[in-house]
Amino acid sequence: MDPVIVVGAGPVGLALALALARHEVPTVVLDEGTGLCPESPRSVVLGADTAAFLTRIGYTRAASDAARWDAFAVWRRRQEVLRIDLADTPVLHLPQHRLQRGLRDALTGSPLVELVPLSRVTRLEQDRDGVNVLTRNPQDGTETWWRGSHLVGSDGARSAVRKLLKIRFPGRPAVDRSAIATVRVDLPFTEPRLHREPPWRGDREATARPLPDGVWRLDWRLPPGRPAPAEPVDPHATWPGIVTGDTLLTRVSSTLTGWCGELPKFDLLAAADHTAQQRLAARFRVGRCFLAGDAAHLHGALGMQNLTDGLRDADNLAWRLALAWHLHSGGPQPGGSLLDGYEAERRGAVGARLRAVDQAMPLLRPLRGWAQTRRSLLTGSFRKHAPMLADGHLGTGRFGGAPAYPAAPSGVPGRVPVQRGARGTTSLSELLPATAPGVLVPDLPVLATDGTPDRLHSRLGAGFLLLLVAPGTAVWSAERWLGAGLMPRLAEVAAALPVPAEVLVTEAYPGAGPHSVLLIRPDGHLVGVTQGAAAEDLQALADGARGGPASLPGGPDQEAPAPEPAGPGAATPGPAGPGAATPGPVVTGPVSATPAARPATAPAAAPAPPVRPSGR
């Protein structure tokens, strides 16, 4: 079968290719550039879920390439108004060019990934069995046809794939503006700091975030709009028309002096300006083509991390494409909603973030004088809203927390309890019980069937997981409990599922009793829970996760629908050996039948037989 074509060799495209390689799916990554990763002031904040995803796909040096945050402080004027302890939930902050270089290094060890530089996509056509892509070398004009089973456009905000698919990209072009610089300097504090209305003149909001090797990223929030310069602009300035080289140094000097008391010695390494846009593609899927990362969505106001959501796109899409790719090449066909579920889940999650920003901006935008006083009287003090400012920079809460997908990939709503303190339709894993369908499962100690201890998140990414809750298992040798209690039956059920599944055992899982069995997707989101090794119930959950048991006309490659509006545990208590008696099955999760299939669209006319480059 043809490989998957990934257009764009940024962090999202590279991560997707590595994730597909983990599923033993070959990919061709078409890079318009030369493959160089120049240094820049851009950086990324990684939470626990995205850091674990990068580690399991092969970027193992994330922790050493990043600065670890153990606290986050919010100041106003001369007073600290909020301090968040991150000792139990550390946050990693690393330069984006280091991340990109690390992913490229990981690619060199994978025989399933081919990275092709100087390949600009100029034409794209689909048929019933695959995708044809024409690329042009921008240096010598050479054109090459490529053939793939599917195509993913992760080629940035000005995506050529999105334009060729004629997908609208509506939104707002300038939600927030900031100036950015990376500086090597010694500051009198070690934790990241957001400073609103600092005591020095000229700045409305300044942020300092530590990077490795004594480097800090400094951000200054700029007034909205893009005013015309009042005097001739230096064409070599860092920000023509906004901040010239001289005013940049003035801004850096005044900020460092305000924090240190006197101007310390510093080295200015890089600088840029950033205009945060809010855009969401009207569709994430058209037939066999998909959008991911900046090509699918843009946000960044209030310190939010669009790249983090792009990595979640890759994690969500990789297992779906891998399942469709492997089943299409010999097994029973998955339902079309397996691939439709990517758009339903990821577009919905990003749309919820954009709505959260729209609601929060009037409360969090810096104001001056009477306007700030009036807002404080009407909506509460700055101290009340400071946690929301921290959420954007830490990748937590409504502005960055790990999403939950309370509907199944087949579109069947799950029985999800009302979130604590939730408003509207935003779904966050941190606000839901750990047994709610669609949540990101917690990282727990587990035992493999050979008795090897491990962590749950490190087992993700290769297939589905069947997690058995069995108190007392750790005190028994694997030789004893592997053939006792529920284990033999659960091993049979796992082998009979329509998806590849691995059996794991854990001592306890929040909210799940002994003998509970949890079916977990490769991206770590919970499909559902059964009591005991109930084969029919687990089969129904697995069928729902793969989009339904029936084969659709034309296989899994029909047009996507129009977007919707925005071990063994013992029956007796104590650490006794695994028991066999279990109560009747109780199922939590979406197990309804897949909706009726729509007829496949007529395939596009195929071009001349594609010619792959020599040497493949």
C-alpha positions in Angstrom: 0.0 0.0 0.0 1.2 3.5 -0.7 2.7 5.6 2.1 1.0 8.5 3.9 2.2 11.9 2.5 2.9 14.6 5.1 3.2 18.1 3.7 5.3 20.3 6.0 8.4 19.5 8.1 7.7 21.6 11.1 7.3 20.1 14.5 3.7 18.9 13.8 4.5 17.2 10.5 7.7 15.6 11.9 5.8 14.4 15.0 3.0 12.9 12.9 5.5 11.0 10.7 7.3 9.6 13.8 3.9 8.6 15.4 2.9 6.8 12.2 6.3 5.0 12.1 5.6 3.8 15.6 2.4 2.2 14.1 4.5 0.8 11.3 3.1 3.1 8.6 5.5 4.5 6.0 5.4 8.2 5.3 6.9 10.7 2.9 7.5 14.1 4.4 7.6 16.9 1.8 9.5 19.9 3.0 9.4 23.1 1.0 12.6 24.3 2.7 16.2 23.1 2.8 15.9 21.3 6.1 17.7 23.8 8.2 16.3 24.9 11.6 17.7 28.4 12.3 17.5 29.7 15.8 14.6 32.0 16.7 12.9 33.4 19.8 9.9 31.1 19.3 9.4 28.6 22.1 6.9 26.0 23.2 5.5 25.0 26.6 5.0 21.3 27.1 2.5 19.9 29.6 2.6 16.3 30.8 0.6 14.9 27.9 2.5 16.5 25.1 5.9 15.8 26.7 4.9 12.1 27.1 3.8 12.0 23.4 7.1 13.4 22.2 9.1 10.9 24.4 7.3 7.9 23.1 7.7 8.8 19.4 11.4 9.1 19.8 12.3 12.6 21.0 13.8 11.4 24.2 15.8 14.5 25.1 12.9 16.8 25.7 13.7 17.1 29.4 17.4 18.0 28.8 16.6 20.4 26.0 14.1 22.3 28.1 13.9 24.4 31.3 11.7 22.9 34.0 9.3 25.2 35.8 8.5 24.5 39.4 6.5 27.6 40.0 4.8 30.5 38.2 4.3 34.0 39.5 1.9 36.8 38.5 2.7 40.3 39.7 0.9 43.6 39.4 2.9 46.8 39.9 5.1 46.1 42.9 3.2 43.2 44.5 2.9 39.5 43.8 -0.7 38.5 43.5 -0.5 34.8 42.6 2.1 32.0 42.9 1.4 28.6 41.5 3.4 25.6 42.8 4.3 23.3 39.9 6.4 20.8 41.8 3.9 18.0 41.3 3.0 19.0 37.7 6.2 20.2 36.2 6.1 22.3 33.0 8.8 22.1 30.3 9.8 25.2 28.2 12.2 24.8 25.3 13.1 26.7 22.1 11.1 25.6 19.1 14.3 25.1 17.0 15.6 22.6 19.5 12.4 20.7 19.3 12.4 20.7 15.5 16.1 19.5 15.4 15.4 16.8 17.9 12.5 15.5 15.9 14.6 15.5 12.7 17.4 13.6 14.5 14.8 11.0 15.6 13.6 10.7 12.0 17.1 9.6 10.8 16.8 6.4 12.8 13.5 5.4 11.2 13.5 3.5 7.9 9.8 4.1 7.5 10.1 7.9 7.0 11.5 9.7 4.0 12.2 13.4 4.3 12.3 15.2 0.9 13.5 18.8 1.0 12.8 21.5 -1.6 9.4 20.1 -2.5 6.7 22.7 -2.9 3.2 21.3 -3.4 1.6 22.8 -6.5 -1.2 20.3 -7.4 -3.3 17.8 -5.5 -5.8 15.3 -6.8 -7.7 12.5 -5.1 -9.3 9.3 -6.4 -11.0 6.3 -4.8 -7.7 4.6 -3.8 -5.3 7.4 -3.0 -3.9 10.9 -3.5 -1.6 12.2 -6.2 0.6 15.2 -5.4 2.7 17.2 -7.7 5.8 19.0 -6.2 8.1 21.5 -7.7 11.7 22.2 -6.7 11.9 26.0 -6.1 15.6 26.0 -7.1 15.7 24.2 -10.4 12.0 23.9 -11.3 12.0 20.1 -11.3 8.5 18.6 -11.0 7.8 15.2 -9.4 4.6 13.2 -8.9 4.0 11.4 -5.6 1.4 8.8 -4.8 0.1 8.2 -1.3 -2.8 6.5 0.5 -3.6 9.7 2.5 -2.3 13.2 2.8 -1.9 15.5 5.8 -1.3 19.2 5.3 0.8 20.5 8.3 2.4 23.2 6.2 1.7 26.3 8.3 -0.7 29.2 8.5 -0.4 29.8 4.7 -1.0 26.2 3.9 -0.8 25.3 0.2 -2.8 22.1 1.0 -5.6 24.1 2.5 -5.8 26.4 -0.5 -5.7 23.5 -3.0 -8.6 21.8 -1.1 -10.5 25.2 -1.1 -11.1 25.1 2.6 -12.1 28.4 4.2 -9.9 29.7 7.1 -12.2 32.3 8.8 -11.3 34.2 11.9 -9.8 37.4 13.3 -6.4 38.5 12.0 -5.1 40.5 15.0 -6.4 39.5 18.4 -3.2 40.2 20.4 0.2 41.6 19.6 3.5 41.2 21.4 7.2 41.9 21.0 9.6 39.0 21.8 13.3 38.7 22.6 15.6 36.0 23.9 18.2 37.3 26.3 21.0 35.7 28.2 21.0 37.4 31.6 21.0 36.6 35.3 17.7 37.7 36.9 17.0 37.9 40.7 14.3 35.2 40.4 14.3 31.8 38.8 10.6 31.1 38.1 8.6 32.5 35.2 6.9 35.8 35.9 4.0 37.7 34.3 4.1 41.3 35.4 1.0 43.5 34.7 1.4 47.2 34.9 5.1 47.1 36.0 6.4 50.2 37.9 8.7 51.3 35.0 7.2 53.5 32.3 6.2 52.3 28.8 5.1 48.7 29.3 1.5 47.4 29.9 2.6 43.8 30.5 5.9 42.1 30.5 6.7 38.4 30.9 9.9 36.6 31.6 10.1 32.8 31.0 13.3 30.9 31.6 14.9 28.7 28.9 17.9 26.4 29.2 21.5 27.7 29.5 20.7 30.9 31.3 18.5 32.3 28.5 15.2 34.0 29.1 12.4 34.7 26.7 11.0 38.2 27.3 7.5 39.2 26.0 6.0 42.7 25.9 2.3 43.1 25.2 1.8 45.8 22.6 -1.3 48.0 22.1 -3.9 46.6 19.7 -3.7 47.5 16.0 -0.7 48.2 13.8 -0.2 52.0 13.9 1.7 53.7 11.0 5.1 54.9 12.0 5.4 58.6 12.9 8.9 58.9 11.4 10.9 57.1 8.7 11.4 53.4 9.4 14.7 51.7 9.4 14.3 48.9 6.8 16.7 46.8 8.8 14.8 47.2 12.1 13.6 44.1 13.9 10.0 45.3 13.7 9.7 47.8 10.9 7.0 50.4 11.8 6.6 49.0 15.3 9.8 48.7 17.2 13.1 49.8 15.8 16.5 48.5 16.9 17.0 51.5 19.3 13.6 51.2 20.9 14.1 47.5 21.3 17.2 48.0 23.3 15.5 50.7 25.3 12.6 48.3 26.1 15.0 45.5 27.1 17.1 47.8 29.3 14.1 49.4 31.1 12.6 46.0 31.8 15.8 44.4 33.1 16.5 47.5 35.2 13.0 47.4 36.7 13.4 43.7 37.8 17.1 43.9 38.9 17.3 47.4 40.3 20.1 48.3 38.0 20.9 47.3 34.4 22.7 43.9 34.4 25.0 42.6 31.7 23.0 40.9 29.0 23.3 39.4 25.5 20.4 40.0 23.1 20.2 36.7 21.1 17.2 37.1 18.9 14.0 39.1 18.5 10.7 39.0 16.7 7.2 40.4 16.8 4.1 38.3 17.0 0.5 39.0 16.0 -1.8 36.4 17.5 -4.6 35.4 15.1 -7.7 33.4 15.9 -8.6 31.2 12.9 -10.3 27.8 12.5 -10.5 25.9 9.3 -14.0 25.1 8.1 -13.0 21.5 7.7 -10.2 19.4 8.9 -10.8 16.6 6.4 -11.7 16.4 2.7 -11.8 12.8 1.5 -8.3 11.3 2.0 -6.8 14.7 2.9 -6.4 16.2 6.4 -5.2 19.4 8.0 -3.2 19.7 11.2 -1.4 22.3 13.2 -1.2 25.9 12.0 -2.8 24.8 8.7 -6.0 23.9 10.6 -6.1 26.5 13.4 -4.4 29.5 14.8 -4.4 30.9 18.3 -1.9 32.5 20.6 -3.5 35.3 22.6 -2.9 35.3 26.4 0.3 33.2 26.0 -1.6 30.2 24.6 0.4 27.5 22.7 -0.9 26.7 19.2 1.9 24.2 18.7 0.7 22.2 21.7 -2.6 21.8 20.1 -0.9 20.9 16.8 1.0 18.0 18.6 -2.4 16.8 20.0 -3.7 16.9 16.4 -0.8 14.6 15.4 -1.5 12.2 18.3 -5.2 12.1 17.6 -4.8 11.5 13.8 -1.9 9.1 13.8 -3.7 6.1 15.3 -6.7 6.6 13.1 -4.7 6.8 9.9 -2.7 3.7 11.0 -5.8 1.7 11.8 -7.3 2.6 8.4 -4.0 2.0 6.6 -3.5 -1.5 8.1 -7.1 -2.6 7.8 -7.4 -1.4 4.3 -4.4 -3.5 3.3 -5.9 -6.8 4.3 -8.3 -6.7 7.2 -12.0 -5.8 7.7 -12.7 -2.3 6.8 -13.2 0.3 9.6 -16.3 2.6 9.5 -15.8 5.9 7.8 -16.4 7.7 11.1 -13.0 6.5 12.3 -11.4 9.2 10.2 -14.3 11.6 10.6 -13.7 11.5 14.3 -10.5 13.4 13.9 -12.3 16.5 12.7 -15.1 16.1 15.2 -12.8 15.9 18.2 -9.9 18.2 17.3 -12.0 20.9 15.6 -14.4 20.9 18.5 -11.6 21.1 21.1 -9.8 24.0 19.4 -13.1 25.8 18.8 -13.8 25.6 22.5 -10.4 27.2 23.2 -11.2 30.1 20.8 -14.5 30.6 22.5 -12.8 30.7 25.9 -10.4 33.4 24.6 -13.3 35.5 23.2 -15.0 35.4 26.6 -11.9 36.1 28.6 -10.3 38.9 26.6 -12.6 41.7 27.8 -11.6 40.7 31.4 -7.9 40.2 30.8 -6.9 42.9 28.4 -4.7 45.5 30.1 -6.4 48.9 30.6 -5.3 52.2 32.1 -6.6 54.6 34.7 -10.4 54.9 35.1 -11.1 52.1 32.6 -9.3 49.6 34.7 -10.9 50.9 37.9 -14.4 50.6 36.3 -13.7 47.1 35.1 -12.5 46.1 38.6 -15.7 47.4 40.1 -17.9 45.6 37.6 -16.2 42.2 37.1 -13.9 41.8 40.1 -10.2 42.6 40.9 -7.2 41.6 38.9 -6.4 39.1 41.6 -9.6 37.3 40.8 -8.7 36.9 37.1 -5.0 36.2 37.5 -5.4 32.4 37.4 -6.8 32.7 33.9 -3.7 34.6 32.8 -1.5 31.8 34.2 -3.5 29.2 32.4 -2.5 30.5 29.0 1.2 30.5 29.8 1.1 27.1 31.5 -1.1 25.3 29.1 -3.7 24.5 31.7 -7.4 25.1 32.2 -9.6 26.3 29.4 -6.7 27.9 27.6 -4.5 24.8 27.2 -5.5 21.8 29.4 -5.7 18.3 27.9 -9.2 18.1 26.3 -11.7 15.3 26.8 -13.7 13.9 23.9 -17.0 12.9 25.5 -18.4 11.6 22.1 -17.1 8.4 20.6 -15.2 8.5 17.3 -18.4 7.2 15.8 -20.2 10.3 16.9 -22.3 8.5 19.6 -22.6 10.7 22.7 -21.1 9.2 25.8 -22.7 9.4 29.2 -20.5 12.1 30.6 -21.3 13.7 34.0 -21.6 17.5 34.3 -18.2 19.0 34.8 -17.4 20.7 38.1 -17.5 24.4 37.6 -17.9 24.1 33.9 -19.8 26.6 31.7 -20.8 26.0 28.2 -19.6 23.0 26.2 -15.9 23.0 26.9 -14.6 19.5 27.9 -11.4 19.2 29.9 -10.0 16.0 31.2 -9.0 17.7 34.5 -12.6 18.6 35.2 -14.1 15.1 34.6 -13.9 11.8 36.6 -11.1 9.5 35.4 -13.7 7.0 34.3 -15.7 9.3 32.1 -15.5 8.3 28.4 -13.1 10.5 26.4 -10.9 11.7 29.2 -7.1 11.5 29.1 -6.2 8.7 31.4 -3.9 9.4 34.3 -0.3 8.1 34.2 -0.3 5.2 36.6 2.2 2.4 37.4 1.3 -0.8 35.5 2.5 -4.3 34.9 2.9 -5.9 31.5 1.8 -9.5 31.0 5.5 -10.6 31.4 5.6 -8.9 34.8 7.7 -5.9 33.6 6.8 -2.7 35.6 6.1 0.4 33.6 4.1 3.6 33.4 0.8 3.7 31.6 1.6 6.7 29.4 4.8 5.0 28.1 2.7 2.1 26.7 0.6 4.4 24.6 1.0 5.0 20.9 1.3 1.5 19.5 -2.2 0.0 19.9 -5.2 0.0 22.2 -4.8 -1.0 25.8 -6.9 -3.2 28.0 -6.2 -2.1 31.6 -7.3 -4.5 34.3 -7.7 -3.2 37.9 -6.4 -5.9 40.2 -5.5 -4.9 43.8 -2.7 -7.0 45.3 -1.2 -8.0 42.0 2.2 -6.4 42.8 2.8 -8.9 45.6 2.4 -11.9 43.4 4.9 -13.2 40.8 3.8 -12.9 37.2 4.1 -16.7 36.8 1.3 -17.1 39.4 -1.3 -14.6 38.3 -0.8 -14.8 34.5 -2.7 -18.1 34.4 -5.2 -17.3 37.1 -8.4 -15.4 37.6 -9.5 -13.1 34.8 -6.1 -13.1 32.9 -6.6 -16.1 30.6 -10.1 -14.9 29.6 -8.9 -11.3 29.2 -6.0 -12.4 26.9 -8.5 -14.3 24.7 -10.8 -11.2 24.6 -7.8 -9.0 23.6 -6.8 -11.4 20.8 -10.4 -11.4 19.4 -10.9 -7.6 19.4 -11.1 -5.9 15.9 -8.2 -3.6 17.0 -4.7 -4.5 18.2 -4.7 -4.5 22.0 -2.2 -5.1 24.8 -3.3 -6.2 28.3 -1.9 -4.3 31.3 -2.6 -4.6 35.0 -2.7 -1.9 37.7 -3.2 -2.0 41.4 -5.8 0.8 41.4 -7.5 3.3 39.0 -9.4 6.4 40.3 -13.1 5.7 40.4 -12.8 2.1 39.1 -13.4 -0.9 41.4 -11.6 -4.2 41.4 -12.0 -6.4 38.3 -12.8 -3.3 36.1 -11.4 -3.4 32.6 -10.7 -0.1 30.8 -10.3 0.1 27.0 -7.9 3.0 26.2 -7.1 4.4 22.8 -3.5 4.7 21.5 -3.6 8.5 22.2 -4.5 7.9 25.9 -8.2 8.7 25.8 -10.6 6.4 27.5 -13.1 4.5 25.3 -15.1 2.9 28.2 -15.1 0.7 31.2 -16.6 -2.8 31.8 -16.9 -4.9 34.9 -14.9 -8.0 34.2 -13.7 -9.5 30.9 -17.1 -9.0 29.2 -16.3 -10.0 25.6 -19.4 -8.6 24.0 -19.2 -5.3 25.8 -15.5 -4.8 25.0 -16.2 -5.8 21.4 -18.9 -3.2 21.2 -16.6 -0.5 22.7 -13.8 -1.4 20.3 -16.2 -1.4 17.3 -17.3 2.1 18.4 -13.7 3.3 18.6 -12.9 2.1 15.1 -16.0 3.6 13.6 -18.3 0.7 13.5 -18.1 -3.0 12.5 -19.6 -2.6 9.0 -17.6 -1.9 5.8 -18.6 1.3 4.1 -19.0 1.7 0.3 -15.6 2.7 -0.9 -13.9 1.9 2.4 -12.8 4.5 4.9 -12.1 7.2 2.3 -15.4 8.8 1.6 -15.9 12.5 1.9 -16.1 13.9 5.4 -19.4 15.4 6.5 -20.0 19.1 6.6 -18.6 20.7 9.8 -20.9 21.1 12.7 -21.4 24.4 14.3 -18.8 26.1 16.0 -5.6 -9.4 36.7 -6.6 -10.5 38.1 -8.1 -9.2 41.3 -9.5 -11.6 43.9 -13.2 -11.7 44.8 -12.2 -11.6 48.4 -10.5 -8.5 50.0 -6.8 -8.3 50.6 -3.8 -9.2 48.3 -5.0 -12.7 47.6 -4.4 -14.3 44.3 -6.6 -13.4 41.3 -10.2 -14.5 41.6 -12.4 -15.7 38.8 -15.8 -14.8 40.0 -17.1 -11.4 38.8 -20.5 -9.7 38.8 -22.5 -9.2 35.7 -21.1 -6.8 33.1 -21.6 -3.1 33.6 -20.6 -0.9 30.6 -19.7 2.7 30.7 -19.2 4.4 27.4 -20.6 4.8 23.9 -21.5 1.4 22.5 -24.4 2.3 20.1 -24.4 1.2 16.5 -22.6 3.4 14.0 -24.9 5.7 12.0 -25.9 4.6 8.6 -23.2 5.2 6.0 -23.4 7.8 3.4 -22.6 6.9 -0.2 -19.0 7.6 -1.2 -18.4 10.6 -3.4 -17.4 10.1 -7.0 -13.6 9.8 -7.3 -11.7 12.6 -8.8 -10.2 12.1 -12.2 -6.7 10.7 -11.8 -3.8 12.4 -13.5 -1.2 10.6 -15.6 0.4 7.7 -13.7 2.6 9.2 -11.0 6.3 8.9 -11.3 8.2 8.5 -8.1 11.7 9.8 -7.8 14.4 7.3 -8.7 16.3 5.6 -6.0 13.2 4.7 -3.9 
